[in-house]
Amino acid sequence: MHRRAVLKGLASVLLGGSRGFAQTLPDPNNPLFHKLAAAYSARNRGIALLVVVDGQTVFEDYPNGGSPTRGHELASGTKSFCGVMAVAAVQDGLLSLEEPLAQTLTEWQGDPWRSQINLSQLLHLTSGIPGGNLARPPTYRAALETPAEAPPGTRFSYGPIPFQVFGELMRRKLKGDPLEYLSQRIFKPIGLEYTFWRRGPDGNPHLPSGAFLTARSWAKFGELVRQGGRWQGQRVVDEELLQKCFEPSRVNPIYGLTWWLGRPISPAQRAAIGRVGQGIDALASTPGLPDDMVIAAGAGDQRLYISRKLRLVVVRQAEGIVESLAGRRTAFSDAAFLRLLLTGQG
C-alpha cells in the first residue's frame, strides 16, 4: 500500500495532461504565494515549510506543533542521500558506477543475474533485485541474500532492499560505517547535523529510511545539490559526477540515481512506464514546472524540492508517516502545493 501511495502522490506533480500550471510564470519570491502554500500544507498535517531562494530563506513556517529545532523523520526522503554518497565515493576512487557489484559482494559471483549488476543499476532501482516492504528495511545480510527477480536493466522496483545492499557494499569498501563516511564526507563540510538515524538489529544504519533532520538541515543538503556540489565557494562534490544523480535509466525516465525527476517525457515513454507496474502509472512533469526540478520524497509527504533554474530549495515536512504506511493518506497533492507556492493558483 505504501509504495502505491508514495508513487501516486508523486504522480500528482509529475503527471502530464491538459491541466496544470496556467500561463503565470513561477515566482518563488512571492510572499502571498508562500502563505497560500503554507496554509494548504498545514491543513494536510504539515509541520514545517521552508523556502530558500538563491541561498536565502524567504519563508519559514512551523504549524501543528512543528519547530525549527525539531528533527523529523524523512522516511524514504533518506534515499536521496545515497546517490550523493555514491558519486562522492566515485570521486574518492572507492568505486565506480559501472563496476560489477560482485567484485566486492563475492557471494553474487556465481549467480547468473546478480553477478551482472552494477552500482548504477542498483541505485536506479533497475537491478532486478525486488524493492521489498518499505516499512521494514532488512538487515544488510538479508538484503544481500535477496535473489534477483529479473535480469539487470529490465525492471524498475521501488523499495528498501537495494539501498541496504548499497550499505553493505559501502561497508566493505570502507571497512567501516557508511553513515560515518556520509557524515564526514558530505554533512560535516556543510554544517549539517542529523538529529537521529535509525539502525537495524545488525547495528548498521538504515539507508533507505533512517534519517531524522530539521527542515533547516535538510535545506542545507538541498542547497549543496542546487549549487552543483559547492558550499560557500568550496567544492564538496564534483559537479559532473553529481549530475549523474539526475540522469534517468532507460526503464524509468522520471527516476534518477535515488532522485525523482520532474521532467517532460514522450507518450511512448509514458506507455512504457505504465507497463513497469509497482504502482507506477504514466508519470510525466506537470506543465509549467521547471524541467530541472528534482525531488526527494518520503512517506507522509515529506518533500525536498530543488530547481536550479528557479534557484529554489523547498522543504516540506508533515505528520502522518505511520498512517501513510498503512495506506491512510491526506489530501495533500504535490501539484496543488507547487501551484500555490509558485503561482498562487489552487
Buried (B, 14 or more C-beta within 10 A) or exposed (E): BBBBBBBBBBBBBBBBEEEBBEEEEBBBBBEEBBBBBBBBBBEBBBBBBBBBBEEEEBBBBBBBEBEEEBBBBBBBBBBBBBBBBBBBBBBEEBBBBEEBBBBBBEEBEEBEBBBBBBBBBBBBBBBBBBBBBBBEBBBBEBBBEBEBEBBBBBBBBBBBBBBBBBBBBBBBBBEEBBBEBBBEBBBEBBEBEBBEBEEBEEEBBBBBBBBBBBBBBBBBBBBBBBBBBBBEEEEBBBEEBBBBBBEBBEBBBBBBBBBBBBBEBEEEBBEBBEEBEBBBBBBBBBBBBBEBBBBBBBBBBBBBBBBBEBBBBBBBBBBBBEBBBBEEBBEBBBBBBBBBBBBBEE
